[in-house]
Amino acid sequence: MVSDVRRVLLVGFMGSGKSTVGPLLAERLSWRFVDFDDVVEEREGLSVAEIFGRHGEGRFRRVEAEVAERLLGEDHIVLGSGGGWAAAPGRLDALPNGTLSVWLQVSPAEAVERVSPEAAVRPLLAGGDPLAAAEALLSERARHYGHAHLKVETDGRTPQDVAAEILTLLERWTPGRRNRELMDFRG
């Protein structure tokens, strides 16, 4: 593994696999996994849906940003960001040294299918057409996610396969390189 990497930050849309792949990756690295949403919920004493409902998205995003700032200072950690956290302009360009960001890319249809059992607690998909909402949100956020160091497709893949690919890319990554430079290395 690249010795300069002290933390791995998983970014991507809801349903991309951050909370599933993250613990697998952390286990293989002998690191720990922390999900931004879990820390926000613990800090606020409310679920994400309750925070959105009672206090609005703005409050959630402020707390999420504070949580992220603290966690991005820790070492030997895999972090699962919220789907909207990385969508703030410049956020992925201002990560602390030692942070490797990985965009877990998912299609809107796959994302909706994956989160459909918990759609009631996904405030940003609430409404009559979750697929249209997912398409619009993902279209808006993709340009920000694209600033991640690496991009890994997750559609139709097991979390174990995704974690294994991240490990392979991590072994071949050097600071300053982006995913497109690693394409030839994928096996």
C-alpha positions, 0 to 999 in steps of 0.5 A: 500500500502507498505509505502516503495514504493515511485515510481513504474517503469513499464518496458517491451517490446514495446506494453506491455502496459506501456503507457496505464497501467501507467496512470491507475495505477497512477490514482488509487494511486493518483500519477502522470504518466510520460513516459520516451519517452515523456520527451525525445521527449520534451527535444530534440524537436524531436520524438523518430523516428526522434532522431533515424533517425537524431542522432542514437540509441546511442544518444537516449539511452544517453538522455533516461538514463539522463531522467531516472536518474532524474525521478527515484529521484522523489516520488509518481510517476509511470514511463513508461520506454522505451522498451530498457532502462531496457535492459542495464545490471544491470540497474534494480539491481541498482534502488534507494530505494523506487522503485518497478519495474514491468515487463509487459510481452507481447509476440512478436506477441501481441506486434507487433499487438498492435504497428502495427498502429504506426509501421512506428514510431517504428524504431526497428521494421522497416524492412520486418519482424516486428515479427522476429525483435520483437522475436529477441529483446524480446529474448535479453531483457527478461533476463534483464526484469526478474530482475524486482521485479514483473512480470505481463502478459499482453497478452489478458488482458485489461489495467484495469485488469493489473493495478488492478493486479499490485495494488493487488501485490503492497499491498502484496509486501515487499522489497526484494521479487520477483514475484515468491514469490508472486505467491501464493497470486494471486487471 
